[in-house]
Amino acid sequence: MDLRHLRYFVTVAETGHMTRAAALLGMQQPPLSQQIKTLEQELGIALLHRHPKGVTLTDGGRQFLDEAKRLLRDYNDMRDRMDRLAGGQHGLLAIGFTSSAAAHAFTPAVLRECRGEHPGIALTMTENHAAGLIESIVKSRLHCAFLRVPVAQPEGVSFETLLTEPALLALPLDHRLATVPRAASTPVPLGELEDEDLILVRRPGAPGLYANLLALCERDGVKPRSFVEVDRMMMNLNLVAAGAGITVVPASMRGVHAHSIVFRPLEKHARLEAPLTIAYRSHDQEGPTATFLALARRIAMEHRGA
């Protein structure tokens, strides 16, 4: 059934006159009459009583009018939903993040802003390590994800650095490097990591920051005593707080275990950058994903200018 026939019939029924309805529809009266007859033939019932002064509805016509209006409303509602989806104002958006990316003030800020500005976008969120997030994007389980350093850059996935911050050395409260005067602001020479127990996020999960740290140590001939590998950066800090070793984390995590951990900067020539990266499928540049990416870029710019 052609939707045009429904619109034609509703207009005729509401005006009660074929000629006036044709004028409203921007067409001639004879083609309109023929279209109504075609609709009646398709339905197998008469919809109108025709008389010299106009038309009236048959019993079947009155029932069909209600159904036709409902179908047209449903169609218009569907079109509105699809327009909002195409315009990035409506739909489902699956977002992932690593624990360290979630710790940055930017991440909750952009999620909160998205809920406020675009209530028609339903957000679902999940936490994982970087490798798991990237795999989920490749397999279309996630639309985008916040992470630090990409562990792999598969074809079809784009990575944008939104913000950068320094990495800090995290030390147990009673560690020798934590008890120096003004420890929180005094840089630590890289050589101080000699014979230290390092706690690192397992390389398959997030090698970037820790691979860079080990590369610096190798460059300067610094040899830590041992390595403990864990799955999540938050576990790093739990172990540091328990006195199991030391680690490096993005500066935005300095508030974690504040009563058990001292955070110190590394010396300038050993400075490590911890980026905040958003990953997404390269071809996914429309709908809610495009809206969210634009929002993230805007808020990142505001953070950089703050």
Secondary structure, DSSP 4 states (H G I P E B T S, - for coil): --HHHHHHHHHHHHHT-HHHHHHHHTS-HHHHHHHHHHHHHHHTS--EEEETTEEEE-HHHHHHHHHHHHHHHHHHHHHHHHHHHHTTSSEEEEEEE-HHHHHSTHHHHHHHHHHHH-TTEEEEEEE--HHHHHHHHHTTS-SEEEESS-S---TTEEEEEEEEEEEEEEEETTSTTTSSTTGGGSPBPGGGGTT-EEEEE-TTT-HHHHHHHHHHHHHTT---SEEEEES-HHHHHHHHHTTS-BEEEEGGGTTTTTTTEEEEEBPGGG--EEEEEEEEETT--SHHHHHHHHHHHHHHHHHHH-
